[in-house]
Amino acid sequence: MGKRSINQDYVETFLNKDNQLLAVLCDGMGGHKAGDIASEMAVLQIGNHWKDTTFSSAKEASEWLDQHINLENQRIYRVAKTYSDLDGMGTTIVTAAFINDEIIIGNVGDSRAYFLNQEGLELITEDHSFANELRLKGEISEEEAKNHRQRHTLTRSLGVFDKVAVDFFFLDQRADSLLMLCSDGLSNGIDTPLMNKVLTAQRSLSDRANIMMESALQNGSTDNITICLIENRQDAADKGKEGK
């Protein structure tokens, strides 16, 4: 949910033959129709291929994800070059795969993954934006990056070039932990301390997602907001997903 008439975000979860979970969230770009087409293409193509898989290790799953994210990047790139009304379309992507006792996070762009456990809330991914690249090089501070005029200019996304580098992060699954995937409509609207406060509240996943969304909108976020929450509770293997 957001303030744009066209929602260019898309999120879904998928199970493979061994009931291994994959969550995929994309935030499209490229004009009135193109962005929502690119994000839907990426989520559904990768997710539907996932349904036919089975993995014995996190390494095997990450290699599969790298291959299929790149295949989808090439497909979006070709479609954008073929149809003039889709020229320039692309999408961010952030994925979370649950394999045995590990979580594999993959990302391209500025959609994010956060991980909450007893040690607190941690941002796992790095934004592939021009401002964040300057921050990583030490040329500007974290605070300057938040307000930089090119903070929304992406240095990596699907569909812009025929090849793309995917960043991967490996986490240990822990009892009473929570993983959040979100589009930048949320992360641009609320800071990590507020996220942590809401996510640790004794509320349903749906309530927590709605509270964060409303807070981001009240703080002036003008982009679509999409949230995917996956919870691993000690008393039950409860994995839930909320998208707004």
PyMOL commands that set and color helices and strands:
alter all, ss='L'
color gray80, all
select helices_A, chain A and resi 34-50+58-82+84-86+130-136+142-146+184-187+192-199+205-218
alter helices_A, ss='H'
color red, helices_A
select strands_A, chain A and resi 9-15+21-29+90-91+93-99+102-108+112-117+120-123+167-172+177-182+227-232
alter strands_A, ss='S'
color yellow, strands_A
deselect
rebuild
show_as cartoon
